[in-house]
């Protein structure tokens, strides 16, 4: 008897950034690809989410689901190896400090993070890293043929960066995705110089959209959005140390734009569901179904310093955690795709149930 083809459903996938914790997203993607029931319409990513997005899109383009899994594995393995390989005598003094936009390994992570945190509070990357050394650029250049990627028709790709001068989002779509665009989306301003594209300077996209959801509503047919979270929405403990406080401030600020977009989605859904629109406008607004894969519980035991840990055992542990959470989501919420949201926006994100019209 022939093996039954699994039922597929089409979604838009939104990937957050979060340094080495992006390996958690790698695991989520690896399981979804292995499961085979998810077909992508749009793919939006920021920072580490942008990296995973281009790897996923390019892998799908050159080799389907198996090709995407292999491409993600290739990159994260190369990232770990680059963090432990020599860069030559000239670069050795910068190796631990700057060599990792994700940087450091194993037991050295906390010490490296503390040293880096102290330095970046007093000196800019224009002083610390005048040659703008960033191993991520070389790794991506080896893993992805960006000229070929720009011709991708397997998925609509959206990469977000922050315009330094205007503070506005710049969305790079499939046809203008470049290595510079991904580097701009992942440009931490405390570590790297702003990335210049077409005469404009860009920083990490997380400041203005982590990730950006609005391109889906203008460019994609699917009304389902699956968000893969790296930055916890909620923490039970109160941060006490300076690094912990700064990390929580970053998590809150990097989630704020996402919460604003979810609030807009909630309002639009209310307009549709409660028939507040005149008939001539009703068909112009679609109800959006929101789904979430959270890292809050899976990564709760990890300190902020581990965002810079690129040791292979740690990255594969994150991958396996992501696979586990994705498997649980598929078992619990896959049937909701195409029918309704699987998250309560009020309860999980907005806390507006006590606000009445």
Residue pairs with C-beta under 8 A, 6 or more apart in sequence:
6 35
6 36
6 37
7 37
8 36
8 37
8 38
8 39
9 37
9 38
9 39
9 224
9 334
9 337
9 338
10 39
10 40
10 41
10 221
10 222
10 224
10 338
11 38
11 39
11 40
11 41
11 222
11 224
11 225
11 226
11 291
11 337
12 40
12 41
12 42
12 43
12 44
12 216
12 220
12 222
12 224
12 225
12 226
13 38
13 40
13 42
13 43
13 44
13 225
13 226
13 228
14 44
14 45
14 49
14 211
14 212
14 213
14 216
14 225
14 226
14 227
14 228
15 25
15 43
15 44
15 45
15 46
15 48
15 49
15 50
15 52
15 53
15 211
15 228
16 25
16 46
16 47
16 48
16 49
16 206
16 210
16 211
16 227
16 228
16 229
16 230
16 231
16 254
16 258
17 45
17 46
17 47
17 48
17 49
17 50
17 185
17 186
17 204
17 205
17 206
17 210
17 211
17 230
17 231
17 254
18 24
18 47
18 48
18 49
18 230
18 231
18 295
18 307
19 47
19 48
19 101
19 102
19 307
19 308
20 48
20 102
20 306
20 307
20 308
20 309
20 310
20 314
20 315
20 318
21 48
21 230
21 295
21 299
21 302
21 306
21 307
21 318
22 47
22 48
22 49
22 51
22 52
22 102
22 230
23 76
23 314
23 315
23 316
23 318
23 319
23 322
24 230
24 295
24 298
24 299
24 318
24 319
24 321
24 322
24 325
25 48
25 49
25 52
25 228
25 230
25 322
26 52
26 72
26 73
26 76
26 315
26 318
26 319
26 322
27 318
27 319
27 320
27 321
27 322
27 323
27 324
27 325
27 326
28 228
28 293
28 322
28 323
28 325
28 326
29 52
29 56
29 68
29 69
29 72
29 228
29 322
29 326
30 69
30 72
30 73
30 319
30 322
30 323
30 326
31 322
31 323
31 326
31 327
31 330
32 38
32 326
32 330
33 65
33 66
33 68
33 69
34 65
34 69
35 326
35 327
35 330
36 65
37 330
37 334
38 226
40 60
40 154
40 155
41 155
41 156
41 216
41 220
41 221
41 222
42 155
42 156
42 157
42 158
42 215
42 216
42 219
42 220
42 222
43 53
43 56
43 57
43 155
43 156
43 157
43 158
44 53
44 158
44 159
44 160
44 211
44 212
44 213
44 215
44 216
45 51
45 52
45 53
45 54
45 158
45 159
45 160
45 185
45 211
46 159
46 160
46 185
46 204
46 205
46 206
46 209
46 210
46 211
46 212
47 185
47 186
47 204
47 205
47 206
47 210
48 102
48 186
48 230
49 210
49 211
49 228
49 230
50 159
50 160
50 181
50 182
50 185
50 186
50 205
51 75
51 136
51 140
51 182
51 186
52 72
53 157
53 159
54 140
54 144
54 146
54 149
54 157
54 159
54 177
54 182
55 68
55 71
55 72
55 75
55 143
55 144
56 68
56 71
56 72
56 155
57 149
57 152
57 154
57 155
57 157
57 174
58 68
58 71
58 143
58 144
58 145
58 148
58 149
58 152
59 67
59 68
59 69
59 70
59 71
59 72
60 67
60 68
60 152
60 154
60 155
61 67
61 148
61 149
61 152
61 154
62 71
62 148
63 70
63 71
71 143
71 144
74 143
75 139
75 140
75 143
76 315
76 319
77 312
78 139
78 142
78 143
79 102
79 136
79 139
79 310
79 315
80 105
80 310
80 311
80 312
80 315
81 312
82 99
82 135
82 138
82 139
82 310
83 99
83 100
83 102
83 103
83 104
83 105
83 135
83 310
83 311
84 105
84 311
86 92
86 95
87 94
87 95
87 99
87 135
91 99
91 133
94 129
94 133
96 103
96 104
96 108
96 112
96 115
97 103
97 112
97 115
97 116
97 119
97 128
98 128
98 129
98 133
98 134
98 191
99 133
99 135
100 112
100 135
100 308
100 310
101 134
101 135
101 136
101 186
101 188
101 191
101 192
102 136
102 307
102 308
102 309
102 310
103 112
103 116
103 308
103 310
104 112
104 113
104 308
104 309
104 310
105 309
105 310
105 311
105 314
106 309
106 311
106 313
106 314
109 305
109 306
109 308
109 309
109 311
110 303
110 305
112 305
112 308
113 243
113 304
113 305
113 308
114 243
114 305
116 191
116 308
117 243
117 246
119 128
120 128
120 190
120 191
124 190
125 132
125 189
125 190
125 191
125 192
125 193
126 193
128 191
129 191
129 192
129 193
132 192
132 193
134 183
134 192
136 183
136 186
137 179
137 183
140 179
140 182
140 183
141 179
144 179
146 177
146 178
146 179
149 157
149 174
149 177
150 174
150 175
150 176
150 177
150 178
152 174
155 174
156 173
156 174
156 215
156 219
156 220
157 173
157 174
157 177
158 171
158 172
158 173
158 212
158 215
158 216
158 219
159 171
159 172
159 177
159 181
159 182
159 185
159 205
160 169
160 170
160 171
160 172
160 185
160 205
160 208
160 209
160 210
160 211
160 212
161 169
161 170
161 172
161 181
161 184
161 185
161 187
161 195
161 202
161 203
161 204
161 205
162 168
162 169
162 170
162 202
162 203
162 204
162 205
162 206
162 207
162 208
163 169
163 170
163 200
163 201
163 202
164 189
164 194
164 200
164 201
164 202
164 203
165 200
165 201
167 208
168 208
169 205
169 208
169 209
169 212
170 184
170 200
170 202
171 212
171 215
172 178
172 181
172 185
173 215
173 219
178 197
180 195
180 196
180 197
181 197
183 195
184 194
184 195
184 197
184 202
184 203
184 205
185 202
185 204
185 205
186 204
187 193
187 194
187 195
187 202
187 203
187 204
188 203
188 204
189 203
189 204
194 201
194 202
194 203
195 201
195 202
195 203
196 202
205 211
205 212
206 254
207 253
207 254
207 257
208 257
209 257
209 258
209 261
210 231
210 254
210 255
210 257
210 258
211 227
211 258
212 257
212 261
213 225
213 227
213 258
213 261
213 262
213 265
214 261
216 222
216 225
217 286
217 288
223 286
223 287
223 288
223 289
224 288
224 289
224 291
224 337
224 338
225 288
225 289
225 290
225 291
226 291
226 292
226 293
226 337
227 258
227 290
227 291
227 292
227 293
228 293
228 295
229 292
229 293
229 294
229 295
229 296
230 295
230 299
231 250
231 251
231 254
231 255
232 251
232 294
232 295
232 296
232 299
232 300
233 255
233 294
233 296
233 348
233 349
234 296
235 248
235 251
235 296
235 300
239 245
239 247
239 248
243 304
243 305
244 303
244 304
246 304
247 304
259 349
259 350
262 290
262 345
262 349
262 350
263 350
263 352
265 288
265 290
265 345
266 345
266 346
266 350
266 352
268 285
268 286
268 287
268 288
269 287
269 288
270 276
271 277
271 285
272 282
272 285
272 286
272 287
273 287
275 282
277 285
288 341
289 336
289 337
289 338
289 339
289 340
289 341
289 342
290 341
290 342
290 343
290 345
291 329
291 333
291 336
291 337
291 341
291 342
291 343
292 342
292 343
292 348
293 325
293 326
293 329
294 325
295 321
295 322
295 325
298 321
298 322
298 324
298 325
299 318
299 321
306 314
309 315
332 342
333 342
336 342
343 349
346 352
346 353
347 353
